[in-house]
Structure formats: C-alpha cells, structure tokens
Amino acid sequence: MTEPTATASIDARLLLRHGWAVVALPLISIGLALLVGAGIILVSQLVIPKHEFDPWLPITAYVALFEGAFGSENAIVNTLVASTPLVLAGLSVGLAFKAGLFNIGAQGQFLIGALGAVAVAVNVSSQPPLVAIPLALGGGLLAGAAWGFIPGALKALSGAHEVVTTIMLNYIAVAVVAAVVSGPLDQPGSPSPITAEVRNAALPVIPGTDAHAGILIAIAAVFIVAALLDRTTLGFEIRTVGANPDAARYAGMHPRRLTMLTMSLAGLLAGAAGASEVLGVTRMMTASYSTTVGFDAIAVALLANTNPYAIVPSALLFGAMRAGAGLMQIDAGVPPELIDVLQATILLFLVMGPVLKRVFRLRGARSGIEAADAITRSYAGDVTR
C-alpha cells in the first residue's frame, strides 16, 4: 500500500469515526424509543383487549406511520408542512443554547409571533399580496423578537434565570392570545372568538397541495443561522459567551448585550414559526389556539446537537411522526397520542446519554442534551456583573 493510499484510508476511518460519534446517541435513542413504543402497543392489547392479540401490531403501526408520512406525494407534502415550524422553532432553541441560554419560551414566542402576524394580516388583507405578505411576516417576526427580548433583558439586567421567566411568559402568551382574539381581533357575528381570514396575506401555495412558501423560509433560516454562527463576528461572540461568559468579558465582549440580542433573535425565529403556521396553514386564529411546536422544538434541537443543519432531519423526523399518526390510527388502531410518548422517550434517552455511552461502549459520542449544562452555566455565570 502506497503512502497516499494509506493516508486516505486513515482519513476515511477518522471521518467515519467522527460521523458515528455525532449520530450514535441520537440513532440509539430513536431506536430504543421505538422499542419502548412497541412494548406499549403490545401491553395495551393485554390491558384493554378489544380484538385477538396481534404480536405483529407494532410493525403494522410503524409501517402505517411511515406510509402516512412518506407513502405518497401528499403524505410527503404534509410531512414538510408539519416540519416547517419545527425547523424554525428548533433553530430558536438551538441558537439560544449556543449562547448558554435555555430557551423554554419558544412556545410563547411562537404564539405571540402568530398573533402579531394575524394582527397585521387582517389590517392589510385588502392590499396586494406583494405588500400584505411581507408586512404580515414582519409583524410576526417583530412580535416574536419582542417576546424573546423580555427574558433576555431580565437575565442581563437582574440575573433572573431564563428558564423561569420563559416558562412564565409561555402562560402569559396564552392569555394574551385569548384576550386579543376575544377582543380587538374578534370577527363580528362569529359564534366563538375568531379572527378574520388573512386573505391576501396568506403565504403562496403550490396549487393542489398544502405546500406553502413557509417551507422555503425555514430552509433559508437554516443557512442564515449557520452562517451567523460560523462566519460572523457576532456568531463567534455568541458561542464564546455560551462557552465562558467570564472569558468573553475579559476579551472585551459584552455578555449583557449579547444575552439580550440572542434571546431576541431566538424569539424572532420562533415568531417566524408562528407566522408561517398561521399565514400558511390555519390562516386565522381562535382564542384557544394551541400547539406543541414550542415544546417539541426543544427535543428537535437536542436531538440535532443544536447544529443548524442537523435540525432539518431532526425536525423532519418529528414532523413525519405527526403527519403519519392519522394513518397509523386508521390501519393499526393505535391512537396518535403514541407519538407524544415516542417523542418524550427519545428525549428521555438523550438525557440518559452518559448511561448509554457506557452500555454501548460509545467512545467520544456526543449528544445535544450535553448542551443542557447551559442551565448550570447560566446559573453560575452572572452576566449582570
């Protein structure tokens, strides 16, 4: 073997080893979660017997789940639509993690972003789409950014922990949506509080499908966030503050300012998720409008190790589960709530990363859940100094 060939072989092995270290824990977590889900399906047949026991029911359920997500052109479109807000909200959580911040508030930022988009949309719905759509999107992005700025400012100026403040703001966001939709945005004559249709502010769709332009917005956001983190001075400062606030301060950076800016950007991304959902899918809001996107985004970001590019397949996985749940219920009789169990179990196994490393002898394997030490870092690192 010549020297160049030997060097290439070594490089290939190192590349494969590095790739396996990145994907090992996520793949094992997903596999174990599917096994747990299969066990629940089997046990449920014994606890609540409706038909003859079917040992192959888990396989039937998972095949139906896959077909419901990817089995047809319409299924693929539904998966992409379901994944779009997860990509944007996952970027929101991942960006905050890079700065050592645990953004539990993507849920509230999503709702306020959706509300901001609808509020602008119903007021410009008679304008041409080229005017109405950018204004409505801008309203959603600014509303989400403003909602993200609040915990960032509280963290920077008073040391209030973002986990606590964002959780509180999630509940406040639900109340704000209910109050605004029931009040100034309520459509006269409707039997229950509901906004008017966004009409010309609705995102363009591919005729005959549910695919809307929000998919392109999510893809663009991935490249923008990746470029921000990897190719700009601001991104370097965000990552430095996340790694060591004291070192960043010593280097002349401003952790307070960066904390407020990062949380505002995180809110903007979550607001974009809400705006894309109401302008591209629902096209109106009710007073009881609810979603799990903000909470699912936490698992999406952690499964992707907070890498902007890896958030795309992670979001596709969770979106595919949501899109295929209906066919799984029809073909296998398994309730769609199993998807919540699977997603929560994936997150649980990610949390158990150190245990899985020992059990499966995974040297150098990494998981996004390790970014959760941002909680302890941000408690210890006082940006108010």
Buried (B, 14 or more C-beta within 10 A) or exposed (E): EEEEEEEEEEEEEEEEEEEBBBBBBBEBBBEBBBEBBBEBBBEBBEEEEEEEEBEEBBEBBBBBBBBBBBBEEEBBBBBBBBBBBBBBBBBBBBBBBBBBBBBBBBBBBBBBBBBBBBBBBBBBBEBEBEEBBEBBBBBBBBBBBBBBBBBBBBBBEEEBBBBEBBBBBBEBBBEBBBEBBBEEBBBEEEEEBBBBBBBBBBBEBEEEBBBBBBBBBBEEBBEEBBEBBEEEEBBBBBBBBBEBBBEBBEEEBBBBBBBBBBBBBBBBBBBBBBBBBBBBBBBBBBBEBEBBBBBBBBBBBBBBBBBBEBBBBBBBBBBBBBBBBBBBBEBBBBEBEBBBBBBBBBBBBBBBBEEBBEEEEBEEBBBBBBBBEBBEBBEEBEBEE
